Amino acid sequence: MKKGKGKWIVIAIVVIVIIAGFAGGSPEEKKEDNTVAQTENLIQDVPVIEQKEEETAEEKNQFGIGEEAEYKDVKITLMSYEESQGDQYFKPSEGNIFVMAEFEVENNSDSEIVVSSALSFDAYADGYSLSYSVNALMTNKKTQLDGTVAPGKKIKGVIGYEVPVEWKEIEIHFTENVWSSNKMEFVIRKE
């Protein structure tokens, strides 16, 4: 609900209450008072429901696979992930495995945005910081998630990480602006 709309509803309720307070004692006026009271109850119920739905949407800050997150007209979805032992040229360190996370970013804003796998994303495996892995990306046939996205356009690609084989949870934080503190957090739980 927009803030301005809520203000007008409150003003309307106050006016209705004042009018009801000045109403006389005739049966016709009492009938109007009853109608005013019923209308007041209906008006009060609607904003409460809308406000709860809005608060629930704003409170969500963690997203899983297939869930769409949105901030300032930029939508981002973690599409999938896969593990890899590497190939004949690029292998993870002993005790580690490559994990590739595939994202789709949709720019619905009025200006272009830059998506950088190195600068737009921070990642953690079981609470420990990760760096993106060029070696992981070299073993993958999908496009790396880097580029400029024009208004109304999308980009899809993968980010690679080298993580311990026994990992349980990977958090990937995305921000559409390096200088912003607003982040969307995506969580991958090992199946």
N, C-alpha and C positions, 0 to 999 in steps of 0.2 A: 504494500500500500504506500502511496506517495505521501510525504509528510504534509503537503498542502491539503490533500483530501481529508486526512485525519483531523486537521484543524477545523475544517468546515463542518465535519460531522459533530465535533464537540460543541461548536457554536450553535448548530441546529438543535442539539439536545438541550443546551442551556436555555435557548429561546422557548422550546417546547415546555420545559419545566416551569419557566416564569409564567407563561400563558396559563398553564394548568393551575398554578398557585393563585391566579387572579380569577379563576372561574367561579361562577356563582353556584347557588344551590338548586336551580331549577332542574327537573328531570332531563330536559333537552341538553342543558349544559353538562350535567353529570355524564350523559351518554357521550358527549364530545370528550370529556376528561378521560373516560375509559378508553376511547379510541386513541387519544394522545398517549396515554400510558402504554397501550399495546404497541403503538408505533415506536415509542421510545425504547421499549424492550427489544424490538426487532433490530433497531439501528445499533443498539449497544452490542448485540450478539455478533453482527457481521464483522466489525473491525477486529474483535478479539480473535476470531477464526483466521482472518487474513494475516494478522500480525504474527500468530504462532507459526503459520506456514512460512512466512518470510524469515523469521528468526531461525527456523530449522535449516533452511537453505543456506543462510549465511554462516551458520555454525559449522557446517561440514568443511573440514580442511584436509581430509585424507580420502584418496580415491584408489580404487582397485582396477584390475584389468577390465577394460570395456567401459569404464565409467568416465563421463565427460566432465571436465572441470572448466570453469569460465571465469576470467577476470578481465575487466576493461575490454570487452568484445573480442577477446582472444580465447578460443576454445582449444583445449588440448586433451587428447585421449591416449592412454597407454593401451595399445592394441594387443600386444602379446610379448612374450619373452621366450628365449630358448638358450639352452646351455650348449657348450661346445668344448671338445678336447683340443681343438685347434686343427691344423693340417700339417703336411710334411715340412712346411717352412716356418710356421709360427705356432708355437705351443705355449700354454701358460706355465708359470713356474711350478715346481713340484709342490703338490698339495693344493693347487689352485685349479680353477676352471674358468672359462670365458662365459659370461652371460651377456646376451644381446637383448636390449629392450627396444621394442618398436613403438614409436609414437606417431600420432598425426596431430598437426597444429593447423588450426583454421583461423585466419585473420578476418574478423568481421568489423574491424575498426576502419577509420577514415585515412589511416596512414600506414605505410609499410613497416614491417617489423623484421628484425634480424634474429634468427634462431641459430645458436652456436652450441654444439655438443660440449665444447670446452667451457664456455662462459655462462650459458643459460641454465646449466644443470649442475647440481651437487648430488652426490650419492653416498649412501652408507650401507654397509653389510653388517647386520647384527650390531649396529651402533658404531662401527668403525668407518672412518672416512675412506672413500674410494676415489681414484682418479680414473678418467676415461682411458681406455686402452686402445691404442692404435693397432697393436697386434691382433686384438680381438676383431676389430673391424676388417683387417686384412684377410681374415679367414671367412668372412661373411660375404655373401653375394648380393645382399640388399644395400641400398643407398644409405650413406651416412646422413645423419640429421643435421645438416648445416645449410643455411641459405637465407636469402631475403624473400619475404612473403608479402606480395602486394595486397592491397585491400580487396577483400572478397575471394582470396585464393587460399590454397592449402599447401602444406608440405608434409611428406611422410618419409620416415627414415629410422635408422637404428643408431643406438649408442652402445658401445661395448665397454664392459668392465671385466677386470680379472678379480675373482673373489675366491675365498676358501671353498674347497669342495663341500664341506659340511655346513654351508650357509643355510640359514633358516628364513631370514627376512631381509629384503633389500628395500630401502627407502630412496626414492629419487625425487628431488625437489626441483621444480622448474620456476623460473622467473622470466617474464618477457622483457625485462629491462635490467641490465646489470646493476644499476644504481637503486633499484627498488627493493624494499624489504618484504613485499608481498610475494609469497611463494605458494605454489600448488604442490602438494605432497602426494606422490603415488607410491603405493606399497605393493611389493611382490612377495608373496609367501610361497616357499618351496612346496610343491605338491608331493 
